[in-house]
Amino acid sequence: MPSEKPLAKRRRLAAQRVREARERLTSTTGTSVAFDYELLRQFAENRLSASLVVLLLIGTVGFLSSVWVGAVAAGAWTAAVLVIHAIIVTKCRQFLSEPSTTQDLKRWRLRFIVLDLFYGLAWMYNLIHPVGQDEGSSTFMLFVMLLVVAVSSMLASSLPIAVFAATVPVTFAVALNFALQGDLHNYILGIMAIAAQGYFTLLAHRLYSAGLATLVARAEKDALIGELEQAKLISDDARRRAEGSNIAKSQFLAQMSHELRTPLNAILGFSEVMKTEVFGPHQVAAYKDYSNDIHNSGQHLLNLINEILDLSRIEAGRYELNEEPVSITNVVEDCHHLLTLRAKNRGITIHEVFEPELPRLWADERAIRQVFLNLLSNAIKFTPSGGEVWLKVGWTAAGGQYMSVKDTGPGIPEEEIPVVLAKFGQGSNAIKSAEQGTGLGLPIAKNLVELHGGTFTLKSKVRIGTELIATFPPERVMAALPPLSEPSPPIQPQQDGNASSRKKRSLFQLSA
């Protein structure tokens, strides 16, 4: 599973790059098609929101222009610019009213650029008339140019070509007229006009980059939200399927447990009667061996069913611990006695190393016994004849308790340890061994230890041996309580002789 995550991530990134490349090929500006529409929409909205400001600017400049060019010329210019502005506003409203899926973005971009070009030419026509009058007209012309360039750069920043179309004619005409005057003062004004054009062009580019970055961030956020919603739907669907599968598994295991154990009980009972020859010896000696094999096979199948049911209950969270004070030293000794005969038959020596006077542990004795039986049976199973097994019980550094089984078997390669601890997992040595298991003993032991809040550790080296350690936390260790001390009787205050004599006289008077 961990190797699949980077692969899925690489596939998602590759699909994203292909999609972006396809969108850039279909776009006319080199960005995403969705960004093209958003930029044009921002252009149209900026024009509509500033329409009243532009009207005020046109009216003010037209009125002031009448001082140099006359009322008729100024009025004609004002009317022409107002018509161009009205057309721009109308086209912007038309663009916003149409659905984005049916619009020809290339044609709309060309329309906006052409309209801004006419808008800039109209301002250029108005500003070249006052030139040559006096110093006041030159200042007025430069001021109006700066105002027009600034407003146009702000409003058309989302369409950089439109910024050039609206501002370059005005700046070029003003700078050329200043240069034609031939004196130092006008040269300086012309240079200032060109510098102002460069500054506002740079500002418009910065605004365009910031707007595009905002659109990209919003698109990424929307895509992330969509991916999260899709992942949530997939997760919910997977959870529902997992819950349904878990219910079906529980029902199947419950039914199969009953269906399998009923005939198994008969098989085990009758095969035991046959192998012990309760009703007399067999006529054929091989029948006794057959009945013995039938009984062993049935017992193995019953153990397998019990292990599967235990593991399923643990995974489903239905395994309940019957906790009580338990001495793990006694549990380990009992398990040792149970498997002593099997170890002797295989020529294996078992050593015990126990720390003395260990306090009891608050745990489930049946679960602890099952854990240690699984560990010890595995050690005996895979230790060769003449090998040794050490059983250890003691304190941990943190104040908890541990029990371990260490053998001198062939060991487990480091890369196979996760396989051995997985369900139905078996290492290469177990597969080669003549006495194979089901691969459920260690997973069950690991889960039972973790249910107690402990840790399960497997250490192994090839051709040296294996050590299995089950550690229990300090909070499960039951520390001995100190004995209760009986409180001493209170000390009675001593009375002097006069007081005692007075007490005797008062008692004598009362008795009289």
Beta strands, then each sheet from edge to edge (+ up, - down):
strand 1: 323-326
strand 2: 349-354
strand 3: 361-364
strand 4: 388-395
strand 5: 401-407
strand 6: 455-461
strand 7: 465-472
sheet 1: 1+ 3-
sheet 2: 2+ 4+ 5- 7+ 6-
end
